[in-house]
């Protein structure tokens, strides 16, 4: 169907027909009126029912498929979808979109806090905030689509998240782990290479497993590019070039010693290809065959979760009583850099955080310690003048 826009005074309006009724609404500027008309026509032409009848469950399905899928990373899309199917739809999905009130949102938050996860514990405050954030984003879009006049989340206090304190390894603990890794076996050797890269660059494990030797690593320029990630989607693995945020696409300098290790690794891979011959596995993702850096001895790609399993076993073997995940090696990298005097801005860029606030929140405990050291330093300086 078609609609139209027209100007009355200084204001542009847009008109369209729905359910045999001619509707005219205020658009603002000419560009705004055209945009709003296109959004309404898109909704009608794609079979979405009018806002007066649409329930939240139907709207969430439309929102995630039309505005999240393909726009966000596959990991983010799957996380949103899981939240919608597991929490939002069962709890408030049957309410009409136009009938959702502040009281419904607040009850949704209270009910989330009562949910018990597999461990028997309640959902963490951080997760509650994240699930609420997904609902708020969806309703913000509903306002822009003119399906609702206001987002009731505007009048709801955002759930507080727990202050995050990362588990990190000390230099001595890192040394102990390295001592326990037997590089004479290929399994330990490739694990150590993964450990070397993460300890130096702070890459996420999916980014690490997605590194392509030919496209992403330049040992002459001593740089490493993050352009894709190996992630799990349902029951299979995909090589996604849609990363978490725009800031996730980054180029990092790497040390000469790491470059030497990577060059030696290339030689080892050539020998493995000769050893396995036709049985050497060629990894293919959507008709693309990358030359992955981290592979098993027979060439098959290494899944990110296997790195977590291995670090867990090592923690136990080394008697390090810390709940360390592979991601905590990223935190260890960042903490050591901060304590070594690297600025928060440089750290933000290295980690690929889109917001400085994210970096500051995660490593607030480190900056607290550095602030205390700064206070002691200035105190010592001032005492010398007395």
C-alpha positions as CSV (number, residue, x, y, z in Angstrom):
1,X,0.0,0.0,0.0
2,X,1.0,3.6,-0.3
3,X,0.7,6.7,1.9
4,X,1.4,10.4,1.5
5,X,2.8,13.4,3.3
6,X,1.6,16.9,3.2
7,X,2.5,20.2,4.8
8,X,0.1,22.3,7.0
9,X,1.6,25.5,8.2
10,X,5.2,24.7,9.2
11,X,4.4,21.1,10.1
12,X,4.6,18.0,7.9
13,X,2.0,15.3,8.3
14,X,1.8,11.7,6.9
15,X,-1.3,9.8,6.0
16,X,-1.9,6.1,5.4
17,X,-4.9,3.7,5.3
18,X,-5.2,0.8,7.7
19,X,-8.2,-1.4,8.4
20,X,-10.2,0.7,5.9
21,X,-9.6,3.8,8.0
22,X,-7.6,6.8,6.8
23,X,-5.1,7.8,9.5
24,X,-3.1,11.1,9.6
25,X,-0.3,11.8,12.1
26,X,2.1,14.6,12.8
27,X,5.5,14.0,11.3
28,X,7.5,17.1,12.2
29,X,10.0,18.0,9.4
30,X,9.5,16.6,5.9
31,X,12.3,14.1,6.4
32,X,10.8,12.9,9.7
33,X,7.4,12.5,8.1
34,X,8.8,10.5,5.3
35,X,10.7,8.2,7.7
36,X,7.7,7.6,10.0
37,X,5.5,6.9,7.0
38,X,8.0,4.4,5.6
39,X,8.1,2.6,9.0
40,X,4.3,2.4,9.2
41,X,4.1,1.1,5.7
42,X,6.8,-1.5,6.4
43,X,4.8,-2.7,9.3
44,X,1.6,-3.0,7.4
45,X,3.0,-4.4,4.2
46,X,4.8,-7.1,6.2
47,X,1.6,-8.3,7.9
48,X,2.2,-6.9,11.4
49,X,-1.1,-6.3,13.1
50,X,-2.0,-2.8,14.4
51,X,-0.6,-1.6,17.7
52,X,-4.0,-1.8,19.4
53,X,-4.0,-5.6,18.9
54,X,-0.3,-6.6,19.0
55,X,0.8,-8.4,22.1
56,X,4.4,-8.0,23.4
57,X,5.3,-11.6,22.4
58,X,4.5,-10.9,18.8
59,X,6.3,-7.6,18.8
60,X,9.4,-9.1,20.4
61,X,9.5,-11.7,17.6
62,X,9.3,-8.9,14.9
63,X,11.9,-6.7,16.7
64,X,14.6,-9.4,17.1
65,X,14.2,-10.6,13.5
66,X,14.0,-7.3,11.8
67,X,16.2,-5.0,13.9
68,X,18.6,-7.2,15.8
69,X,19.4,-10.2,13.5
70,X,22.0,-9.1,11.0
71,X,22.6,-5.8,12.9
72,X,24.2,-7.2,16.0
73,X,26.8,-10.1,16.4
74,X,25.4,-13.6,16.3
75,X,26.4,-14.0,19.9
76,X,24.4,-10.9,20.9
77,X,21.4,-12.1,18.7
78,X,21.4,-15.5,20.4
79,X,21.7,-13.9,23.9
80,X,18.7,-11.6,23.1
81,X,16.7,-14.5,21.7
82,X,17.3,-16.7,24.7
83,X,16.3,-13.9,27.1
84,X,13.1,-13.2,25.2
85,X,12.1,-16.9,25.0
86,X,13.2,-17.8,28.5
87,X,12.1,-14.7,30.5
88,X,10.4,-11.9,28.7
89,X,7.7,-13.8,26.8
90,X,6.8,-16.3,29.6
91,X,6.5,-13.4,32.2
92,X,4.9,-10.6,30.3
93,X,4.6,-11.7,26.7
94,X,0.8,-12.0,26.7
95,X,0.2,-8.3,27.6
96,X,-0.9,-6.1,24.7
97,X,2.0,-3.8,23.7
98,X,-0.2,-0.7,24.1
99,X,-1.3,-1.9,27.6
100,X,2.2,-2.3,29.1
101,X,2.6,-0.1,32.2
102,X,5.3,0.7,34.7
103,X,3.8,-1.8,37.2
104,X,4.2,-4.6,34.6
105,X,7.9,-3.7,34.1
106,X,8.6,-3.5,37.8
107,X,6.9,-6.9,38.4
108,X,9.0,-8.3,35.6
109,X,12.1,-7.2,37.4
110,X,11.0,-8.5,40.8
111,X,10.1,-11.9,39.2
112,X,13.5,-12.1,37.6
113,X,15.2,-11.7,40.9
114,X,13.2,-14.7,42.2
115,X,14.3,-17.0,39.5
116,X,16.7,-19.8,40.4
117,X,19.3,-20.9,37.9
118,X,20.9,-24.4,37.6
119,X,23.2,-23.8,40.5
120,X,20.3,-23.1,42.8
121,X,21.3,-19.5,43.1
122,X,19.3,-16.4,42.0
123,X,20.0,-14.7,38.8
124,X,22.8,-12.2,39.3
125,X,22.0,-8.5,39.5
126,X,24.2,-7.9,36.4
127,X,22.0,-10.4,34.5
128,X,18.8,-8.9,35.8
129,X,20.0,-5.5,34.5
130,X,21.0,-7.0,31.2
131,X,17.6,-8.7,30.6
132,X,15.8,-5.5,31.6
133,X,18.0,-3.6,29.1
134,X,16.9,-5.8,26.3
135,X,13.3,-5.2,27.0
136,X,13.9,-1.4,27.3
137,X,15.7,-1.3,24.0
138,X,12.9,-3.2,22.3
139,X,10.3,-0.8,23.7
140,X,12.4,2.2,22.6
141,X,12.1,0.9,19.1
142,X,8.4,0.4,19.5
143,X,8.1,4.2,20.3
144,X,10.1,5.1,17.2
145,X,7.8,2.8,15.1
146,X,4.8,4.6,16.7
147,X,3.4,1.4,18.1
148,X,3.3,3.0,21.5
149,X,3.4,6.6,22.7
150,X,5.9,6.2,25.5
151,X,8.3,3.6,26.9
152,X,7.2,2.7,30.4
153,X,10.8,1.8,31.2
154,X,11.5,5.6,31.3
155,X,9.7,5.7,34.7
156,X,11.4,2.6,36.1
157,X,14.5,2.6,38.2
158,X,17.2,0.7,36.4
159,X,18.1,-2.5,38.4
160,X,21.5,-2.1,40.1
161,X,24.3,-4.3,38.9
162,X,26.8,-5.9,41.3
163,X,30.2,-4.2,41.2
164,X,32.3,-6.5,39.1
165,X,35.7,-7.6,40.4
166,X,37.6,-9.8,37.9
167,X,39.5,-12.9,39.0
168,X,43.1,-12.3,37.9
169,X,46.3,-14.3,38.1
170,X,49.5,-12.9,39.6
171,X,52.8,-13.0,37.8
172,X,53.9,-15.9,40.0
173,X,50.7,-17.9,39.2
174,X,51.2,-17.3,35.5
175,X,54.8,-18.6,35.8
176,X,53.5,-21.7,37.7
177,X,51.0,-22.4,34.9
178,X,53.7,-22.1,32.2
179,X,55.9,-24.5,34.2
180,X,53.2,-27.1,34.2
181,X,52.6,-27.0,30.5
182,X,54.6,-29.7,28.7
183,X,55.3,-28.3,25.3
184,X,56.7,-31.6,24.0
185,X,53.1,-32.7,23.3
186,X,51.2,-30.9,20.5
187,X,48.1,-30.5,22.7
188,X,50.2,-28.6,25.4
189,X,52.2,-26.8,22.8
190,X,49.1,-25.3,21.0
191,X,47.6,-24.4,24.4
192,X,50.7,-22.6,25.4
193,X,50.6,-20.6,22.1
194,X,47.0,-19.6,22.9
195,X,48.1,-18.7,26.4
196,X,51.0,-16.5,25.0
197,X,48.7,-14.6,22.7
198,X,45.9,-14.0,25.2
199,X,48.4,-13.0,28.0
200,X,49.9,-10.4,25.6
201,X,46.9,-9.1,23.7
202,X,43.9,-9.8,25.9
203,X,41.9,-11.3,23.0
204,X,38.5,-12.9,23.7
205,X,38.6,-16.7,23.2
206,X,36.3,-16.6,20.2
207,X,38.5,-13.9,18.6
208,X,41.6,-16.0,19.4
209,X,40.1,-19.2,17.8
210,X,39.1,-17.1,14.7
211,X,42.5,-15.8,13.9
212,X,43.6,-16.4,10.3
213,X,47.3,-16.7,9.8
214,X,47.2,-15.2,6.3
215,X,44.8,-12.4,6.8
216,X,45.2,-11.3,10.4
217,X,48.8,-11.7,11.4
218,X,51.7,-9.7,9.9
219,X,55.0,-10.7,11.6
220,X,57.0,-8.2,9.6
221,X,54.9,-5.3,10.8
222,X,54.4,-7.1,14.1
223,X,50.6,-6.6,14.1
224,X,47.6,-8.7,14.8
225,X,44.1,-7.8,13.4
226,X,40.8,-8.8,15.1
227,X,38.3,-9.2,12.3
228,X,36.2,-12.3,13.1
229,X,35.4,-14.8,15.8
230,X,34.7,-18.5,16.1
231,X,31.4,-18.8,17.9
232,X,28.8,-21.5,18.6
233,X,25.4,-21.0,17.1
234,X,23.0,-23.7,18.5
235,X,24.8,-27.0,17.8
236,X,27.4,-25.9,15.3
237,X,30.3,-23.5,15.0
238,X,30.5,-20.5,12.6
239,X,33.2,-18.0,11.7
240,X,31.4,-14.7,12.3
241,X,32.6,-11.5,10.9
242,X,30.0,-9.6,12.9
243,X,31.8,-8.9,16.1
244,X,30.4,-7.6,19.4
245,X,30.8,-3.9,18.7
246,X,32.5,-1.7,16.2
247,X,35.3,-1.2,18.7
248,X,35.9,-5.0,18.6
249,X,37.5,-4.5,15.2
250,X,41.0,-3.5,16.1
251,X,44.7,-3.9,15.2
252,X,47.1,-4.6,17.9
253,X,50.9,-4.5,18.0
254,X,52.6,-7.7,19.0
255,X,56.0,-8.4,20.4
256,X,59.0,-9.7,18.5
257,X,59.1,-12.8,20.7
258,X,55.4,-13.6,19.9
259,X,56.1,-13.1,16.1
260,X,59.0,-15.6,16.4
261,X,56.7,-18.1,18.0
262,X,54.1,-17.6,15.3
263,X,56.7,-18.1,12.5
264,X,57.8,-21.3,14.2
265,X,54.2,-22.4,14.4
266,X,53.7,-21.9,10.7
267,X,56.6,-24.4,10.1
268,X,55.1,-26.9,12.5
269,X,51.7,-26.7,10.7
270,X,53.4,-27.5,7.4
271,X,55.0,-30.6,9.0
272,X,51.6,-31.7,10.4
273,X,50.1,-31.3,6.9
274,X,52.8,-33.5,5.5
275,X,52.3,-36.1,8.3
276,X,48.5,-36.4,7.9
277,X,48.5,-36.0,4.1
278,X,45.0,-36.4,2.8
279,X,43.6,-36.9,6.3
280,X,44.6,-33.4,7.3
281,X,41.3,-31.6,7.9
282,X,40.4,-28.5,5.9
283,X,38.1,-26.3,7.9
284,X,35.3,-24.8,5.9
285,X,32.7,-22.2,7.1
286,X,30.1,-21.1,4.6
287,X,32.3,-22.1,1.6
288,X,35.2,-20.1,3.1
289,X,38.3,-22.1,4.1
290,X,40.4,-20.0,6.5
291,X,44.0,-20.8,7.4
292,X,43.3,-20.8,11.2
293,X,46.2,-20.2,13.5
294,X,44.9,-22.4,16.3
295,X,44.1,-25.9,15.1
296,X,44.4,-29.4,16.5
297,X,47.3,-31.7,15.3
298,X,45.1,-33.0,12.4
299,X,44.1,-29.5,11.3
300,X,40.6,-29.4,12.8
301,X,39.7,-26.0,14.4
302,X,39.9,-25.7,18.2
303,X,36.6,-24.8,19.9
304,X,36.7,-21.9,22.4
305,X,35.2,-24.0,25.2
306,X,38.1,-26.4,25.1
307,X,40.4,-23.6,26.2
308,X,38.2,-23.0,29.3
309,X,38.3,-26.7,30.2
310,X,42.1,-26.8,29.9
311,X,42.7,-23.7,32.1
312,X,40.3,-25.2,34.7
313,X,42.3,-28.4,34.8
314,X,45.5,-26.5,35.1
315,X,44.2,-24.4,38.0
316,X,43.4,-27.6,39.9
317,X,46.8,-29.2,39.0
318,X,48.7,-26.1,40.1
319,X,46.6,-25.8,43.4
320,X,45.6,-22.3,42.5
321,X,42.3,-21.8,44.4
322,X,40.8,-19.2,42.1
323,X,37.7,-19.5,39.9
324,X,39.6,-18.7,36.7
325,X,38.0,-18.7,33.3
326,X,39.8,-18.2,30.0
327,X,38.2,-14.7,30.0
328,X,40.0,-14.0,33.2
329,X,43.3,-14.1,31.3
330,X,42.0,-11.1,29.5
331,X,41.3,-9.4,32.8
332,X,44.8,-10.4,34.0
333,X,46.3,-8.8,30.9
334,X,44.4,-5.6,31.5
335,X,45.2,-5.5,35.2
336,X,48.9,-6.0,34.6
337,X,48.9,-3.2,32.0
338,X,47.1,-0.8,34.3
339,X,49.4,-1.6,37.1
340,X,52.3,-1.1,34.7
341,X,51.2,2.5,34.0
342,X,49.2,2.1,30.8
343,X,46.4,4.6,30.5
344,X,42.7,3.6,30.7
345,X,42.2,5.0,27.1
346,X,44.9,2.8,25.6
347,X,43.4,-0.2,27.5
348,X,39.9,0.5,26.2
349,X,41.2,0.4,22.6
350,X,43.3,-2.7,23.2
351,X,40.3,-4.6,24.7
352,X,37.9,-3.4,22.1
353,X,35.4,-1.8,24.5
354,X,33.0,0.6,22.8
355,X,32.7,2.7,25.9
356,X,35.3,4.0,28.3
357,X,32.7,3.5,31.1
358,X,32.8,-0.3,30.5
359,X,36.6,-0.4,31.0
360,X,36.4,1.9,34.0
361,X,33.7,-0.1,35.7
362,X,35.4,-3.5,35.2
363,X,38.8,-2.3,36.4
364,X,37.6,0.1,39.1
365,X,39.3,-2.0,41.8
366,X,42.7,-1.6,40.0
367,X,42.3,2.2,39.7
368,X,41.3,2.4,43.4
369,X,44.7,0.8,44.2
370,X,46.5,3.1,41.8
371,X,44.7,6.1,43.4
372,X,45.9,5.1,46.8
373,X,49.5,4.8,45.4
374,X,49.1,8.2,43.9
375,X,48.0,9.7,47.2
376,X,51.0,8.2,48.9
377,X,53.3,9.4,46.2
378,X,52.1,13.0,46.4
379,X,52.2,12.8,50.2
380,X,55.9,11.7,50.0
381,X,56.7,14.5,47.6
382,X,55.0,17.2,49.8
383,X,56.8,15.9,53.0
384,X,60.1,16.5,51.3
385,X,59.2,20.2,51.0
386,X,58.6,20.5,54.7
